[in-house]
């Protein structure tokens, strides 16, 4: 199968297609347990379309279009796609669109045939439409390729299982369980051994690049490592004196992040991306992606930052 490369440049902004969600009773929209029985699939309707697109700010959303009237077998294909995505445990969310039930979505996205796949990230398509029914092994190849490229670009967010009980709604008095995988890194941080924490988190990321918690821990530990022993005032003065100095600007962004000024840190680097080119631009972008990971890819400030970064890049 000839796979479409993962690409952000030239992506189509979908914001104009989204409409305010119509008021509906609590629990309306996609079934609580997801579409087709999958934990990571939803039935997309005109009412929850905006919500589904916004979910792609956290991790990719794979839209699969089907129609019982145009292609009776395409409904089964949608279930196959959902089953394939299930194995990636939230790396992808499948949005199942019945073009007979939601024709305006198909019209807005110019879907002229079914079945068809379209992958969204940051509210934008990041692959060309993939028409026809891919075989299960072809779907696995597609998801593997996308997953690898996303991890390389610092996108480590995951969708929550549909119908999962939020942590704050867990049984009263139940203590959250600590994951023993992170014990060594957490112990190093408690001992103020930042280098040790970086090394421990790096081991976890090397073993499993899709481990979002380890990636976030590594990113924050690296921020602590870069800012260890740094003079805050001197760093700010250096950045003010040299607005185009990459090292000076990224250091102050790190300090802003640690000081709780997350939006300021993001804004500084997004402005640097906008004003630079070549290697400096790439380094500023990569540094910003690291700060996104440190804060958490499902944080609203990160979601907004990703939108602004996309505007600065394209």
C-alpha positions as a printed Julia matrix, in Angstrom:
314×3 Matrix{Float64}:
   0.0    0.0    0.0
   1.25   3.49  -0.79
   0.94   5.39   2.48
   0.27   9.11   2.6
   3.02  10.92   4.54
   2.21  12.7    7.76
   2.46  16.41   7.07
   1.36  19.66   8.64
   2.4   22.26   6.01
  -0.49  23.26   3.81
  -3.09  21.79   6.12
  -6.65  23.02   5.76
  -8.04  24.96   8.71
 -11.36  23.41   9.76
 -12.38  26.17  12.16
 -14.79  27.62   9.62
 -16.66  24.33   9.42
 -17.38  24.16  13.14
 -20.61  25.55  14.52
 -21.61  26.14  18.13
 -22.85  22.94  19.69
 -26.63  22.83  19.82
 -28.17  22.43  23.23
 -29.02  18.85  23.96
 -29.9   16.74  26.95
 -27.08  15.52  29.13
 -25.54  12.4   27.66
 -26.71  13.12  24.12
 -24.4   12.73  21.16
 -21.99   9.83  20.9
 -22.75   6.8   22.99
 -20.97   6.8   26.34
 -19.09   3.67  25.47
 -17.97   4.97  22.1
 -18.95   3.87  18.62
 -18.88   0.26  17.44
 -18.14  -0.94  20.97
 -14.63   0.56  20.96
 -13.22   2.53  23.89
 -11.54   4.92  21.47
 -14.27   5.56  18.89
 -17.25   7.89  18.76
 -20.2    8.33  16.46
 -19.84  11.82  14.95
 -23.0   13.86  14.56
 -23.67  17.45  13.58
 -24.09  18.18  17.3
 -20.73  16.77  18.48
 -18.69  17.5   15.35
 -17.0   20.54  16.88
 -16.14  18.6   20.03
 -14.64  15.79  17.94
 -12.48  18.18  15.91
 -11.32  19.89  19.11
 -10.3   16.47  20.47
  -7.61  16.43  17.76
  -5.81  19.13  19.72
  -4.83  16.4   22.2
  -4.04  13.54  19.8
  -5.03  12.54  16.26
  -8.64  11.94  15.32
  -9.22   9.48  12.48
 -12.49  10.27  10.7
 -13.95   7.3    8.83
 -16.88   8.02   6.51
 -19.41   5.33   5.6
 -22.89   5.06   4.1
 -25.34   2.16   4.13
 -27.05   3.5    1.02
 -23.92   4.09  -1.07
 -21.76   1.26   0.22
 -23.38  -1.26   2.6
 -20.01  -2.87   3.41
 -18.5    0.48   4.47
 -20.19   0.21   7.87
 -18.21  -2.95   8.6
 -15.06  -1.12   7.5
 -15.71   1.58  10.1
 -15.8   -1.14  12.76
 -12.51  -2.53  11.42
 -10.86   0.87  11.69
 -12.14   1.32  15.25
 -10.84  -2.14  16.19
  -7.41  -1.35  14.72
  -7.17   1.93  16.65
  -8.19   0.22  19.9
  -4.77  -1.47  20.12
  -3.05   1.93  20.38
  -4.76   2.72  23.69
  -5.74   6.33  23.04
  -3.05   7.34  20.6
  -5.89   7.75  18.09
  -9.6    8.48  18.4
 -11.8    7.16  15.6
 -14.71   9.39  14.62
 -17.31   7.39  12.69
 -19.33   9.56  10.3
 -22.48   8.17   8.66
 -22.83  10.49   5.67
 -26.53   9.54   5.36
 -27.22  10.74   8.91
 -24.85  13.74   8.82
 -24.72  14.91   5.2
 -23.62  18.46   6.12
 -20.34  17.15   7.56
 -19.57  15.23   4.38
 -20.49  18.25   2.27
 -18.36  20.62   4.34
 -15.34  18.3    4.08
 -16.04  17.62   0.38
 -16.34  13.87   0.9
 -17.48  12.46  -2.44
 -17.01   8.73  -1.87
 -17.14   6.13   0.89
 -15.5    4.5    2.63
 -12.82   7.11   3.26
 -10.36   8.01   6.03
  -9.16  11.48   7.02
  -6.69  12.07   9.86
  -6.93  15.31  11.88
  -4.43  16.87  14.28
  -4.68  20.35  15.8
  -8.02  20.74  14.03
  -6.5   20.18  10.59
  -6.12  17.29   8.13
  -2.58  15.92   8.28
  -2.89  13.29   5.54
  -4.52  13.28   2.16
  -7.94  11.54   2.21
  -7.49   7.77   2.03
 -10.34   6.33  -0.1
 -11.36   2.71  -0.2
 -11.25   0.0    2.44
  -7.74  -0.65   3.76
  -6.95  -4.14   4.98
  -6.25  -4.64   8.72
  -2.5   -4.97   8.11
  -2.56  -1.79   6.02
  -4.39   0.03   8.82
  -1.79  -1.16  11.33
   0.98   0.08   9.04
  -0.76   3.45   8.74
  -1.22   3.8   12.51
   2.36   2.68  13.19
   3.77   5.22  10.74
   1.65   8.04  12.11
   2.49   7.09  15.7
   6.23   7.07  15.01
   6.14  10.42  13.23
   4.01  12.0   15.96
   6.37  10.82  18.68
   9.33  12.2   16.72
   7.56  15.56  16.57
   6.88  15.62  20.3
   3.16  14.84  20.1
   2.61  12.39  22.95
  -0.96  13.13  24.03
  -3.57  10.41  24.34
  -7.35  10.35  24.29
  -9.24   9.17  27.34
 -11.32   6.02  26.88
 -14.91   6.84  26.01
 -17.11   6.2   29.02
 -14.16   6.09  31.44
 -14.78   7.39  34.96
 -12.7   10.53  35.64
 -10.2   10.19  38.45
 -12.02  12.76  40.58
 -15.17  10.63  40.39
 -13.44   7.48  41.63
 -14.69   5.82  44.76
 -14.49   8.15  47.73
 -11.45   7.48  49.88
  -9.69   5.43  47.22
  -6.05   6.44  47.05
  -4.55   6.83  43.57
  -2.02   4.11  42.91
   1.57   5.15  42.2
   3.03   3.54  39.1
   6.23   1.72  40.11
   7.75   2.41  36.71
   8.32   6.02  37.7
   9.54   5.33  41.26
  13.24   5.74  40.5
  12.76   9.02  38.63
  10.45  10.41  41.32
  12.91   9.4   44.05
  15.69  11.22  42.21
  13.59  14.37  42.02
  12.77  14.16  45.72
  16.51  13.91  46.41
  17.12  16.96  44.19
  19.11  14.75  41.82
  17.91  16.31  38.57
  20.51  14.58  36.41
  19.46  11.25  37.87
  15.8   12.0   37.17
  16.6   12.87  33.56
  18.49   9.61  33.18
  15.67   7.53  34.68
  12.95   9.16  32.59
  15.12   8.79  29.49
  15.34   5.03  30.1
  11.55   4.84  30.22
  11.11   6.88  27.03
  13.76   4.83  25.21
  11.94   1.65  26.23
   8.51   2.99  25.22
   8.42   6.23  23.18
   4.6    6.26  23.44
   4.7    6.54  27.25
   3.18  10.02  27.59
   3.76  10.26  31.35
   7.44   9.38  31.02
   7.82  11.85  28.13
   6.22  14.59  30.22
   8.42  13.74  33.19
  11.53  13.79  31.02
  10.57  17.14  29.51
  10.06  18.75  32.92
  13.22  17.2   34.34
  15.16  18.68  31.43
  13.69  22.11  32.18
  14.91  21.75  35.76
  18.29  20.6   34.5
  18.7   23.56  32.11
  17.74  26.12  34.74
  19.74  24.68  37.66
  21.82  27.42  39.28
  20.75  30.05  36.73
  20.46  33.7   37.82
  16.93  34.8   36.93
  17.59  38.54  36.69
  20.79  38.14  34.7
  19.03  35.78  32.3
  16.19  38.23  31.72
  18.62  41.08  31.11
  20.53  38.96  28.58
  17.32  38.05  26.75
  16.19  41.68  26.66
  19.55  42.76  25.27
  19.64  40.01  22.63
  16.07  39.36  21.41
  17.29  37.1   18.59
  19.68  35.04  20.71
  18.17  31.55  20.7
  19.88  30.34  23.87
  18.96  33.47  25.83
  15.31  33.34  24.78
  14.82  29.62  25.4
  16.41  29.9   28.85
  13.99  32.64  29.89
  11.11  30.59  28.49
  12.23  27.75  30.76
  12.37  30.1   33.74
   8.93  31.48  32.93
   7.54  27.95  32.82
   9.02  27.09  36.21
   7.69  30.34  37.63
   4.16  29.47  36.56
   4.09  31.94  33.65
   3.21  29.26  31.13
   1.53  31.5   28.56
   4.5   33.9   28.65
   6.91  31.03  28.04
   4.89  29.8   25.07
   4.42  33.3   23.63
   8.16  34.02  23.79
   9.03  30.91  21.79
   6.16  31.25  19.32
   7.34  34.78  18.59
  10.86  33.42  18.15
   9.58  30.81  15.68
   7.78  33.55  13.78
  10.91  35.76  13.57
  13.59  33.16  12.8
  14.37  30.77   9.98
  16.42  27.68   9.25
  18.11  25.83  12.11
  17.23  28.5   14.68
  13.55  28.2   13.83
  13.68  24.41  14.07
  15.45  24.58  17.44
  12.94  27.11  18.8
  10.07  24.91  17.64
  11.58  21.77  19.17
  12.19  23.59  22.45
   8.57  24.74  22.48
   7.35  21.19  21.85
   9.4   20.13  24.84
   7.65  22.73  27.0
   4.28  21.55  25.67
   5.18  18.03  26.79
   6.32  19.29  30.2
   3.0   21.05  30.82
   0.9   18.23  29.36
  -0.61  17.97  25.91
  -4.18  17.98  27.23
  -3.68  21.29  29.09
  -5.84  24.1   27.58
  -2.79  26.38  27.45
  -0.95  23.8   25.38
  -3.92  23.38  23.05
  -4.0   27.14  22.5
  -0.23  27.21  22.11
  -0.35  24.54  19.42
  -2.86  26.59  17.45
  -0.64  29.67  17.67
   2.42  27.65  16.71
   0.62  26.33  13.64
  -0.22  29.91  12.63
   3.39  30.98  13.13
   4.68  28.09  11.03
   2.18  28.28   8.19
